Amino acid sequence: MTDRPTPPDTFHLTRERLLSGELGEAIRRMDPNVHVLTDAERAASLAETLAARPCDATADGCGDVWVFAYGSLIWNPAIHIADRVAAHTPDWRRSYCLQVKMGRGTPENPGLMLGLAPGDGCTGVALKVLEALVPQELDILWRREMVASGYIPRWVPISAPDTGAKLGHAIAFTINPRGPSYCDELPESELVRRLATARGQLGSSAEYLFNTHQGLAAIGIEDPFVSRLATLVAAKLQPAT
């Protein structure tokens, strides 16, 4: 039996570390069974996504690119963005359906992160990447979100949540139900337990939840699902009296 690698100190997810390839190497060390995309596979995924971009009359030309943020991209995009606006996309919902054995958890106590699962709509933040920066910034984004096969990038329609005005289409990282990290939604009690206790190289699952809750609130978005979990997890973390 081989010893499990010891997790290093907290790994702060910055653009510099993403460009260095450290995230992929950390995943390989912690779980050799996870397939980390090669540079060629990642580049092919990005090229395929850009080739499929809808260029309709409501799009911002077909130059600048919107990225739909619903979790950590809201509060730590790690890419250069020119604008951010509240945005709603139909047919998808936030779900804690990504189980992580590193990053925000361990193999003994897996953490949970958000994915977009089929549903009745999700309000998040659209991040605008300027046309001139699309190649370099989306490369960094792919090194982060497509380091393995947990997500499927798609173009989703987005609109202003208050007026319904169409904003065009944005890249969204939807959950891959066949990915090795996919998990069915857990009972609320288990969600709260894991979010309150799981911690890994990127920090705690609770920190991820609270930062997402605060990031949504900062742009005027109230998500009842996220708000309820934040309240329950905060209560669980309170010391017993």
Secondary structure in CASP SS format (residue, H / E / C, confidence):
PFRMAT SS
TARGET T0000
AUTHOR 0000-0000-0000
METHOD secondary structure of the structure
MODEL  1
M C 1.00
T C 1.00
D C 1.00
R C 1.00
P C 1.00
T C 1.00
P C 1.00
P C 1.00
D C 1.00
T C 1.00
F C 1.00
H C 1.00
L C 1.00
T C 1.00
R H 1.00
E H 1.00
R H 1.00
L H 1.00
L H 1.00
S H 1.00
G C 1.00
E H 1.00
L H 1.00
G H 1.00
E H 1.00
A H 1.00
I H 1.00
R H 1.00
R H 1.00
M H 1.00
D C 1.00
P C 1.00
N C 1.00
V C 1.00
H C 1.00
V C 1.00
L C 1.00
T C 1.00
D H 1.00
A H 1.00
E H 1.00
R H 1.00
A H 1.00
A H 1.00
S H 1.00
L H 1.00
A H 1.00
E H 1.00
T H 1.00
L H 1.00
A H 1.00
A C 1.00
R C 1.00
P C 1.00
C C 1.00
D C 1.00
A C 1.00
T C 1.00
A C 1.00
D C 1.00
G C 1.00
C C 1.00
G C 1.00
D C 1.00
V E 1.00
W E 1.00
V E 1.00
F E 1.00
A E 1.00
Y C 1.00
G C 1.00
S H 1.00
L H 1.00
I H 1.00
W H 1.00
N C 1.00
P C 1.00
A C 1.00
I C 1.00
H C 1.00
I C 1.00
A C 1.00
D E 1.00
R E 1.00
V E 1.00
A E 1.00
A E 1.00
H E 1.00
T E 1.00
P C 1.00
D C 1.00
W E 1.00
R E 1.00
R E 1.00
S E 1.00
Y E 1.00
C E 1.00
L E 1.00
Q E 1.00
V E 1.00
K C 1.00
M C 1.00
G C 1.00
R C 1.00
G C 1.00
T C 1.00
P C 1.00
E C 1.00
N C 1.00
P C 1.00
G E 1.00
L E 1.00
M E 1.00
L E 1.00
G E 1.00
L E 1.00
A E 1.00
P E 1.00
G C 1.00
D C 1.00
G C 1.00
C E 1.00
T E 1.00
G E 1.00
V E 1.00
A E 1.00
L E 1.00
K E 1.00
V E 1.00
L C 1.00
E H 1.00
A H 1.00
L H 1.00
V H 1.00
P H 1.00
Q H 1.00
E H 1.00
L H 1.00
D H 1.00
I H 1.00
L H 1.00
W H 1.00
R H 1.00
R H 1.00
E H 1.00
M C 1.00
V C 1.00
A C 1.00
S C 1.00
G C 1.00
Y E 1.00
I E 1.00
P E 1.00
R E 1.00
W E 1.00
V E 1.00
P E 1.00
I E 1.00
S E 1.00
A C 1.00
P C 1.00
D C 1.00
T C 1.00
G C 1.00
A C 1.00
K E 1.00
L E 1.00
G E 1.00
H E 1.00
A E 1.00
I E 1.00
A E 1.00
F E 1.00
T E 1.00
I E 1.00
N C 1.00
P C 1.00
R C 1.00
G C 1.00
P C 1.00
S C 1.00
Y E 1.00
C C 1.00
D C 1.00
E C 1.00
L C 1.00
P C 1.00
E H 1.00
S H 1.00
E H 1.00
L H 1.00
V H 1.00
R H 1.00
R H 1.00
L H 1.00
A H 1.00
T H 1.00
A C 1.00
R E 1.00
G E 1.00
Q C 1.00
L C 1.00
G E 1.00
S E 1.00
S H 1.00
A H 1.00
E H 1.00
Y H 1.00
L H 1.00
F H 1.00
N H 1.00
T H 1.00
H H 1.00
Q H 1.00
G H 1.00
L H 1.00
A H 1.00
A H 1.00
I C 1.00
G C 1.00
I C 1.00
E C 1.00
D C 1.00
P H 1.00
F H 1.00
V H 1.00
S H 1.00
R H 1.00
L H 1.00
A H 1.00
T H 1.00
L H 1.00
V H 1.00
A H 1.00
A H 1.00
K H 1.00
L H 1.00
Q C 1.00
P C 1.00
A C 1.00
T C 1.00
END
